[in-house]
């Protein structure tokens, strides 16, 4: 029986990966990187990720080819075949938007899985759900996992507000995906 001190993984998955690093090596910059976008079907998630991809292409030279994928269930772990495809086809992945408790936790778990497979990931969650996002990072054995937050909610924003939100997130996304990212900050 679980006690208050236990943290339960809401995905029902085992935590076999505890102890493995949760930070993939970073690149010096984003010129030419192959972008992956993993959206979770939450309203405005695809639009926010598309806006971020466009900014990374226009301002940081990311490749114009983008692999866009949608999770079939926002609260479940990324299926192994989708994880393998993203790892094979992408240099970096943007994922989210964690705009509720279960999807925030799941987005963080997906980001950690990508990082452990060697692909830097920028996970976007709304600030109302940091407890579940951080809880999942701890369950996955990566309590210091860095994810990005944006003001809650994202789902109700109009397209112009989503574009503005992407603009605000861009510096954090770039820092997360490059040598200024979390693994290098922790090492210095």
N, C-alpha and C positions, 0 to 999 in steps of 0.2 A: 504494500500500500504506500502511496506517495505521501510525503510529509510536506509541510510548508517550506522546508529547506530544499526540497527536490525541484528541479526544473524539468518539466516534461516537454518532449519534442512533439509539437502539435501535428507534425507530418506523419507520425507513426514510424519513422525510419530509425534505424539504429544509428548510433553515433560512433561508428567504426573509424572515422577519420580524425578523431581527437588526437592532438599531438602533431599533426602535419601542419606545416606552415600555411597560412591563409593569405599570403601575398605573393603574387606572380612577379617576376622581374619586370621592370618598367623600361620604356624607351626614352631617349632623350627628348623626342618630340613626336608629333602626330602626323607628320608629312607622309603621305602614301599609305597610312595604316588602313587595313580592311576593317570596317565597322560592322558590328553586329548589334541589332536592336531586338531585345526580348521584351515584348509588352505582355501584360497580364490580363487583358480585356477590360480593365477598369476604364471608365469614361475619361477621356483625354490622355490616357497613357501613351497611345500610339502617336498622337499629335505632339505631345511634349518630347518624346524620343526623336521623332522626325525633325522637329525644330532644332534640337540639340545636334543631330547629325548634320543638318544643313549648316549650322554655325561652325562645326568642326571642319567641314569641307571648305567653306568659304574663308574662314579666318585662320585655320591651322593646317590646311593642305591635306586633310584626310581623303582617302580614295572616294571617287564618286560612286563606286559600287558598294552597296549596303545590303547586308543580309538581314532581312526583316522576318522575325518569327514571333508567333503568338503562342503563349502557353494555353493548353487546352483546359486547365483548371487552375485558377489563380492562387489557390491555397495549397496546392500540392507541389512536391518537389519537381524540378525540371526532369522530364523523362530522359533516360540515358542516351537514347538516340539523338535527341535534340542537343544535349550537352556535347556529345561527340561531334555533331555537325558544327556547332559554334566553335569548338576548340580547333577543328580542322580548317574552317573557312574564315575565321576572324582573328585579327590581331588584338582587338579590344572589344568589349561588349558594354553597352548601356542597357540597364534593366530597371523595371519598375512599371508603374508607379505604385509604391506602397501607400495606398490611401485609405486603408482599413487595417485592422489588427492582423488578420490571418494573411493577407497579401503582403504586408510589410515583412512579417516573419519569413514567408516563403521567398520573397525577393532577396532578402539577406542570405538565406540558405543557398539560393541559386548563385549569388555573387561569390560566396565562399567556395562553392563547387567549381565555378569557373576559375577562380584564382588558384585553387589547388591543382587544377589541370593545366596551369601555366598561362592563362589568359587574364590580363588585368580587366577588372569590371568596375563600373561606376553604377552603384545601386542608388536609386532615388526613392525616398520615403517621405511622407508628409510628417511634419513635426509632432502631430498628435499621437503618433504610434511608435515613438522611440522606445518605449518600454518593451513592446513585443519584438521590435527589430533587434534591440540589444539582447533581449532574452534568447532569441534564436542564435545570435552570434555566440553567446555563452554555451548553449546546448551543443553547437557545432564545434566547440573547443577553440573558438577564436574570439574571446571576449574583447579584444582590442580591434576587431574588424571595423574598418572605417566605411560608413555609408553616408550618403548625402541627405540632407533634409531640406524641405521646402515647406512654406506655410500651408497649413491645412485649411480648407480642402482644395484639391486639384480638380476633382470631378465637375464642379459647378462653374468653372471658369469658361469665359467665351474665348474664341480663338486668339484674339488680340492679347488677352491676359495670359494665355498659355505661351504665346511667343515671348512676352515680357518675362515670364517665369523662367523660360529656357535661357534667355539672355542673362538673368540674374544667376542661374546655376552654372553657366559656362565656365567661369574661372575655377570653380570647385571641381568640375568634371575634368578639366585639363590637368589640374594639380593631382587629382586622384589617379589619372591614367598615365602620367609621365614620371620622370625621375624625382619630381617634387612630391611624389605620392607617399602614401602611408608607410610602406615598408622602408623606404629610404629615410623618412623622417624619424621612424622608430630606431633605425640603425645608427643615426648620427647623434 
